[in-house]
């Protein structure tokens, strides 16, 4: 039996890691999906990222250790789709919505921090693509 995290598991795990998101998630599902409609991971994860960014802006970091432990698990134990979504979906959207996001870095674990820095390098023009070599 594989411990690999699949895309269909991601949102359940994120909601479990961040109880303050649960009501927003339920409203999001109701507003965006019909019953039994396939969910779109990148759209879903983007809403979660906005929630995390809002918590950061309010200085509410109580859930961050658990959230970012899970983000690390997504990077380490996710299948290829999950790993990419954890970076280009979740971390990138947090960076885009959090404003001054430097304070978030202290919650990142090694693999997630590596991808966070790759994103910073890409957006600052130091690399041509996320994870690419420095120019």
Secondary structure, DSSP 8 states (H G I E B T S, - for coil): ----B-HHHHHHHHHHH-GGGHHHHHHHHHHH--TT----HHHHHHHHHHHHHHHHHTT--TTHHHHHHHHHHHHHHB-HHHHHIIIIIIIHHHHHHSSS-GGGGGG--HHHHHHHHHHHHHHTTSBSSTT--B-
